């Protein structure tokens, strides 16, 4: 069997997605997600101009060899554009291998380690009462874990708080919007939110919170300490993670578990964090961390150091990526949680898939391969639209970190 064709499909059924479809001479096809939020066309070009010509004629069964070829052969390694492109190829090849074998991909990864994948939803609101309503809604839908985000009083607009609760998409402007941020107001307000949520819902519901990289290490330590009475499952992205050593300071000041990694592209981005046990959950994704092949390496390293998976699963990952993530989630021994932001009906129609939600768990498809595809004719009805995440500034106008 040989690869005879590969094409990049860019579509925007409510938000932008980039998908790679690989075709073989025996008619077997595979799909991979290549979406990089806000930089989608860079990956599309990388694939079309630099990767696809290298794939034609290759044996699709040689997944590891192809991964090494694309990673080492480029000379300029890593980075979100390169690793998202490699991820798309890798994921599509796993899809093909599963179809040829007549097995769902998780069976090729060693079979089930659990019956279902525990997921969490996003409960957010303009005030605490709104948040309590949203937490109750997710609980009633069967979720066993909920991320809690609230607008900060005195700030006009807070990232992570949306009007459309189930289908939140923060990348919604042709040019980046700008929001104001006050660390002092945030630190003073957030613990009171979790006090109310715990009082209302008791100790059983797993609660999470995303800081969105907005603090310094000592500020993160202070927040984690203040949140300890409310027993969070994790405090996510407390600081920008380029300086891995900074997490040593956070660890020294709080016992609140830490999750990080949705912007990571390789095992080197989290090597110190994992081997020094500075985090509890690694949130790297299939699409941004080099595909199933490389993300499994990250999870295998994490397992040696008692770090669990907690993969990013926002709407900037297409159903192709979600399907791939579920096959990994259900098979690895150190699974923790999977983020699950529901896609719109338009997106689900463009990407028909076999995974499903039931009683707080997502279940991967039992179809051979990933169990997901792209309707290319329908995808063509949704042309690309520039869309960017907002930029945050401190009250004095300084551009602030994510």
FIPA-487804 format. One record per residue (C-alpha): x negated, y, z; residue number from 1. Coordinates in Angstrom, 1 decimal. Example, Ala and Ser with C-alpha at 12.3 -4.5 7.8 and 13.67 -1.06 7.14 Angstrom:
2
REC        u        v        w   num
REC    -12.3     -4.5      7.8     1
REC    -13.7     -1.1      7.1     2
% end
This chain:
402
REC        u        v        w   num
REC      0.0      0.0      0.0     1
REC     -1.2      3.5     -0.9     2
REC     -0.1      7.1     -0.3     3
REC      1.2      8.5     -3.6     4
REC      2.8     11.7     -2.5     5
REC      3.2     14.1      0.5     6
REC      5.2     17.2      0.6     7
REC      5.7     20.0      3.1     8
REC      9.3     21.1      3.8     9
REC     10.0     24.4      5.5    10
REC     13.5     25.0      6.8    11
REC     15.3     27.2      9.2    12
REC     18.6     25.8     10.5    13
REC     18.8     28.3     13.3    14
REC     15.0     28.4     13.8    15
REC     12.0     27.5     11.7    16
REC     10.6     24.0     11.3    17
REC      7.8     22.6      9.2    18
REC      8.0     18.9      8.3    19
REC      5.6     16.7      6.4    20
REC      7.0     13.7      4.4    21
REC      4.6     11.1      3.2    22
REC      5.6      8.7      0.4    23
REC      3.9      5.4     -0.5    24
REC      3.7      3.3     -3.7    25
REC      6.1      0.8     -2.2    26
REC      8.8      3.4     -1.5    27
REC      8.3      3.5      2.3    28
REC      8.3      7.1      3.7    29
REC      7.3      8.7      7.0    30
REC      8.0     12.1      8.6    31
REC      5.9     14.2     10.9    32
REC      6.6     17.5     12.7    33
REC      4.1     20.4     11.9    34
REC      6.0     23.3     13.5    35
REC      3.8     26.0     15.2    36
REC      6.2     28.6     16.6    37
REC      5.5     32.0     15.1    38
REC      2.7     30.7     12.8    39
REC      4.7     28.1     10.8    40
REC      3.4     29.1      7.4    41
REC     -0.2     28.8      8.5    42
REC      0.2     25.1      9.1    43
REC      2.3     24.7      6.0    44
REC     -0.6     26.1      3.9    45
REC     -3.2     24.1      5.8    46
REC     -1.3     20.9      4.9    47
REC     -0.5     21.8      1.3    48
REC     -3.8     23.3      0.3    49
REC     -6.3     21.3      2.4    50
REC     -4.8     18.1      3.8    51
REC     -2.4     16.6      1.3    52
REC     -5.0     16.4     -1.5    53
REC     -7.1     14.2      0.9    54
REC     -4.2     11.8      1.6    55
REC     -3.4     10.7     -1.9    56
REC     -4.6      7.2     -2.5    57
REC     -5.4      6.4      1.2    58
REC     -4.1      3.3      2.9    59
REC     -1.3      4.5      5.3    60
REC     -2.0      1.6      7.7    61
REC     -5.4      3.1      8.7    62
REC     -4.0      5.5     11.2    63
REC     -7.0      5.8     13.5    64
REC     -9.4      6.2     10.5    65
REC     -7.2      8.9      8.9    66
REC     -7.1     10.8     12.2    67
REC    -10.9     10.7     12.6    68
REC    -11.3     11.6      8.9    69
REC     -9.1     14.7      9.2    70
REC    -10.5     15.8     12.6    71
REC    -14.2     15.3     12.1    72
REC    -14.2     15.9      8.3    73
REC    -12.9     19.4      8.7    74
REC    -16.1     20.4     10.6    75
REC    -14.1     23.3     12.2    76
REC    -12.4     21.3     14.8    77
REC     -9.4     21.7     17.1    78
REC     -7.2     24.8     17.3    79
REC     -3.3     24.9     17.0    80
REC     -3.2     25.1     13.2    81
REC     -5.6     22.2     12.6    82
REC     -4.2     19.9     15.3    83
REC     -0.5     20.5     14.3    84
REC     -1.4     19.6     10.7    85
REC     -3.2     16.4     11.9    86
REC     -0.3     15.6     14.2    87
REC      2.2     15.7     11.3    88
REC      0.1     13.3      9.3    89
REC     -0.5     11.0     12.3    90
REC      3.2     10.9     13.2    91
REC      4.3     10.2      9.7    92
REC      1.8      7.3      9.4    93
REC      3.2      5.8     12.7    94
REC      6.7      6.1     11.2    95
REC      5.6      4.2      8.1    96
REC      3.8      1.5     10.2    97
REC      6.9      0.9     12.2    98
REC      9.1      0.6      9.1    99
REC      6.6     -1.8      7.5   100
REC      6.6     -3.9     10.7   101
REC     10.3     -3.7     11.1   102
REC      9.9     -2.4     14.7   103
REC     10.6      0.9     16.5   104
REC      7.3      2.7     17.2   105
REC      7.4      2.1     20.9   106
REC      7.1     -1.6     20.3   107
REC      3.9     -1.0     18.5   108
REC      2.6      1.0     21.5   109
REC      3.1     -1.9     23.8   110
REC      6.8     -2.0     24.4   111
REC      9.0     -0.5     27.1   112
REC      7.6      0.5     30.5   113
REC     11.1      1.8     31.5   114
REC     14.7      1.6     30.4   115
REC     15.2      5.3     29.6   116
REC     13.4      8.7     29.6   117
REC     14.3     11.1     32.4   118
REC     14.8     14.6     31.0   119
REC     15.4     18.0     32.4   120
REC     17.5     20.9     31.2   121
REC     17.3     24.7     31.5   122
REC     19.6     26.4     34.0   123
REC     19.2     30.1     33.7   124
REC     21.2     33.3     34.4   125
REC     21.2     37.0     35.0   126
REC     21.7     36.5     38.7   127
REC     21.7     33.7     41.3   128
REC     25.4     33.0     41.1   129
REC     25.1     32.5     37.3   130
REC     22.2     30.1     37.9   131
REC     24.1     28.1     40.5   132
REC     26.9     27.7     37.9   133
REC     24.4     26.5     35.3   134
REC     22.7     24.0     37.6   135
REC     26.1     22.6     38.4   136
REC     26.9     22.2     34.7   137
REC     23.6     20.3     34.1   138
REC     24.2     18.1     37.1   139
REC     27.7     17.3     35.9   140
REC     26.3     16.4     32.4   141
REC     24.3     13.8     34.1   142
REC     20.9     15.5     34.3   143
REC     18.7     14.3     37.2   144
REC     16.3     17.3     36.9   145
REC     16.8     21.0     36.2   146
REC     14.5     23.9     35.5   147
REC     15.7     27.1     37.2   148
REC     15.0     30.5     35.8   149
REC     16.6     33.8     36.8   150
REC     16.4     37.4     35.6   151
REC     14.2     39.5     37.9   152
REC     16.2     42.4     39.4   153
REC     15.0     45.8     38.1   154
REC     13.6     44.4     34.8   155
REC     15.3     44.8     31.5   156
REC     15.2     41.3     30.1   157
REC     13.3     38.3     31.5   158
REC     11.8     35.7     29.2   159
REC     13.5     32.3     29.8   160
REC     16.9     33.8     30.5   161
REC     19.4     33.5     27.6   162
REC     23.0     34.2     26.7   163
REC     23.4     30.9     24.8   164
REC     22.7     28.4     27.6   165
REC     22.5     25.1     25.7   166
REC     20.9     26.3     22.5   167
REC     18.4     28.9     23.7   168
REC     15.9     30.1     21.1   169
REC     13.5     32.9     22.3   170
REC     11.9     33.4     18.8   171
REC     14.5     35.6     17.3   172
REC     13.0     38.7     15.8   173
REC     11.3     39.4     12.5   174
REC      8.7     41.4     14.5   175
REC      7.9     40.6     18.2   176
REC     10.1     42.4     20.7   177
REC      8.5     43.8     23.9   178
REC      9.6     43.3     27.5   179
REC      8.4     44.8     30.7   180
REC      7.1     42.7     33.6   181
REC      6.5     43.3     37.3   182
REC      4.6     40.6     39.2   183
REC      5.5     42.2     42.6   184
REC      9.2     42.1     41.9   185
REC      9.0     38.5     40.6   186
REC      7.0     37.2     43.6   187
REC      9.3     38.9     46.0   188
REC     12.5     37.6     44.4   189
REC     11.9     34.0     43.2   190
REC     11.7     32.1     46.5   191
REC     15.1     33.4     47.5   192
REC     16.6     31.9     44.3   193
REC     15.4     28.4     45.2   194
REC     16.6     28.8     48.8   195
REC     20.1     29.3     47.4   196
REC     19.8     26.4     44.9   197
REC     18.6     24.0     47.6   198
REC     21.3     25.1     50.0   199
REC     24.0     24.5     47.3   200
REC     22.7     21.2     45.8   201
REC     20.8     19.5     48.5   202
REC     17.4     17.7     48.4   203
REC     18.2     15.0     45.7   204
REC     18.3     17.1     42.5   205
REC     14.8     17.6     41.1   206
REC     14.0     21.3     40.6   207
REC     11.4     22.9     38.4   208
REC     10.3     26.4     37.6   209
REC      8.3     27.9     34.7   210
REC      6.0     30.9     35.5   211
REC      5.1     31.4     31.8   212
REC      1.4     32.0     32.5   213
REC      2.2     35.4     34.2   214
REC      0.1     35.2     37.4   215
REC     -3.5     35.2     38.5   216
REC     -4.7     32.1     40.4   217
REC     -4.3     33.7     43.9   218
REC     -0.9     35.0     43.0   219
REC      0.1     31.5     41.8   220
REC     -1.2     30.1     45.1   221
REC      1.0     32.6     47.0   222
REC      4.1     31.7     44.9   223
REC      3.4     27.9     45.3   224
REC      3.1     28.3     49.1   225
REC      6.4     30.3     49.2   226
REC      8.2     27.6     47.2   227
REC      6.9     24.7     49.3   228
REC     10.0     24.5     51.6   229
REC     12.2     23.8     48.5   230
REC     10.2     20.8     47.3   231
REC      9.9     21.6     43.6   232
REC      9.0     18.7     41.2   233
REC      6.6     21.2     39.6   234
REC      5.6     24.8     39.2   235
REC      4.9     25.2     35.4   236
REC      2.2     27.2     33.7   237
REC      1.3     29.4     36.7   238
REC     -1.7     31.0     35.0   239
REC     -3.3     31.0     31.5   240
REC     -5.1     27.8     31.3   241
REC     -8.2     28.8     29.2   242
REC    -10.1     28.9     32.5   243
REC     -9.5     25.4     33.8   244
REC    -11.6     26.1     36.9   245
REC     -9.0     28.7     38.0   246
REC     -6.7     25.9     39.0   247
REC     -9.1     25.0     41.9   248
REC     -8.1     28.2     43.6   249
REC     -4.4     27.4     43.1   250
REC     -4.9     23.9     44.5   251
REC     -6.6     25.4     47.6   252
REC     -3.6     27.4     48.5   253
REC     -0.5     25.3     47.8   254
REC      0.9     21.8     47.8   255
REC      3.5     22.6     45.2   256
REC      2.9     20.3     42.2   257
REC      1.5     22.0     39.1   258
REC      2.4     21.3     35.4   259
REC      0.6     22.8     32.5   260
REC     -0.4     22.1     28.9   261
REC      2.3     22.9     26.3   262
REC     -0.2     25.1     24.5   263
REC     -3.0     22.6     24.6   264
REC     -4.4     21.1     21.4   265
REC     -6.9     18.5     22.6   266
REC     -8.1     16.4     25.5   267
REC    -10.9     18.9     26.0   268
REC     -8.3     21.6     26.9   269
REC     -7.3     19.6     30.0   270
REC    -10.4     17.5     30.8   271
REC    -11.4     19.4     33.9   272
REC     -7.8     19.8     35.0   273
REC     -7.2     16.1     34.9   274
REC    -10.5     14.7     36.1   275
REC    -10.6     17.0     39.1   276
REC     -6.9     16.3     39.8   277
REC     -6.1     20.0     39.6   278
REC     -2.7     19.4     38.1   279
REC      0.1     16.8     38.6   280
REC      1.8     16.8     35.2   281
REC      0.3     17.3     31.7   282
REC      2.7     18.9     29.3   283
REC      0.9     18.5     25.9   284
REC      3.1     17.6     22.9   285
REC      2.9     15.3     19.9   286
REC      3.0     18.1     17.4   287
REC      0.5     20.5     19.0   288
REC     -2.0     17.9     20.4   289
REC     -2.9     15.9     17.3   290
REC      0.0     13.4     17.1   291
REC      0.9     10.2     18.8   292
REC     -2.7      8.9     18.5   293
REC     -4.4     11.8     20.3   294
REC     -1.6     12.5     22.8   295
REC     -1.8      8.9     24.0   296
REC     -5.5      9.4     24.6   297
REC     -4.6     12.4     26.8   298
REC     -2.0     10.4     28.7   299
REC     -4.4      7.4     29.1   300
REC     -7.0      9.8     30.6   301
REC     -4.4     11.3     32.9   302
REC     -3.3      7.9     34.1   303
REC     -6.8      7.3     35.6   304
REC     -6.4     10.4     37.8   305
REC     -2.8     10.0     39.0   306
REC     -1.5     12.7     36.6   307
REC      1.8     12.1     34.9   308
REC      3.2     13.2     31.6   309
REC      5.7     16.1     31.4   310
REC      5.8     16.9     27.7   311
REC      7.1     20.2     26.4   312
REC     10.4     19.7     24.6   313
REC     11.8     23.1     23.7   314
REC     13.6     23.9     20.4   315
REC     10.3     24.9     18.7   316
REC      9.8     21.1     18.4   317
REC     12.0     19.5     15.7   318
REC     13.9     16.3     16.3   319
REC     11.0     14.5     14.5   320
REC      8.7     15.5     17.3   321
REC     11.3     14.7     20.0   322
REC     11.8     11.2     18.5   323
REC      8.0     10.6     18.5   324
REC      7.7     11.9     22.1   325
REC     10.4      9.5     23.2   326
REC      8.6      6.5     21.8   327
REC      5.5      7.5     23.8   328
REC      7.5      8.4     26.9   329
REC      9.2      5.0     27.1   330
REC      6.0      3.1     26.7   331
REC      3.3      4.8     28.8   332
REC      2.8      3.7     32.4   333
REC      2.4      7.3     33.8   334
REC      5.5      9.0     32.5   335
REC      6.8     11.8     34.6   336
REC      9.5     13.9     32.9   337
REC     10.5     15.0     29.4   338
REC     11.8     18.5     28.7   339
REC     15.0     18.4     26.6   340
REC     16.4     21.5     25.1   341
REC     19.2     20.5     22.8   342
REC     19.1     21.4     19.1   343
REC     21.9     23.1     17.4   344
REC     24.4     21.1     15.3   345
REC     22.9     22.6     12.2   346
REC     19.4     21.3     13.2   347
REC     20.7     17.9     14.1   348
REC     22.4     17.7     10.6   349
REC     19.1     18.5      8.8   350
REC     17.3     15.9     11.0   351
REC     19.5     12.9     11.4   352
REC     18.2     10.8     14.2   353
REC     19.0      7.7     16.3   354
REC     17.8      8.9     19.8   355
REC     20.6      9.7     22.2   356
REC     21.3     11.1     25.7   357
REC     23.2      9.1     28.3   358
REC     23.4      9.5     32.1   359
REC     20.4     11.7     32.5   360
REC     18.2      9.7     30.2   361
REC     17.1     10.0     26.5   362
REC     16.8      6.7     24.7   363
REC     14.6      6.3     21.6   364
REC     16.1      4.9     18.4   365
REC     15.9      1.1     17.9   366
REC     15.5      1.6     14.1   367
REC     12.2      0.6     12.6   368
REC      9.7      3.5     12.7   369
REC     10.6      6.7     14.6   370
REC     14.4      6.6     13.8   371
REC     14.5     10.1     12.4   372
REC     14.5     11.6      8.9   373
REC     15.0     15.0      7.1   374
REC     17.9     15.7      4.7   375
REC     15.9     17.6      2.1   376
REC     18.9     18.8      0.2   377
REC     20.5     20.3      3.3   378
REC     17.1     21.7      4.5   379
REC     16.9     23.7      1.3   380
REC     20.0     25.5      2.3   381
REC     18.2     27.1      5.2   382
REC     15.3     29.2      4.0   383
REC     12.4     30.3      6.2   384
REC     13.0     33.4      8.3   385
REC     10.1     35.2     10.1   386
REC     10.7     34.9     13.9   387
REC      8.4     35.7     16.8   388
REC      8.4     35.3     20.5   389
REC      8.5     38.6     22.5   390
REC      5.4     40.2     23.9   391
REC      5.3     41.1     27.6   392
REC      3.8     44.3     29.0   393
REC      3.2     45.4     32.6   394
REC      5.0     48.4     33.9   395
REC      2.1     50.7     32.9   396
REC      2.2     49.4     29.3   397
REC     -0.7     46.9     29.5   398
REC     -0.2     43.9     27.3   399
REC      0.4     41.0     29.7   400
REC     -0.5     37.3     29.4   401
REC      2.0     34.7     28.5   402
% end
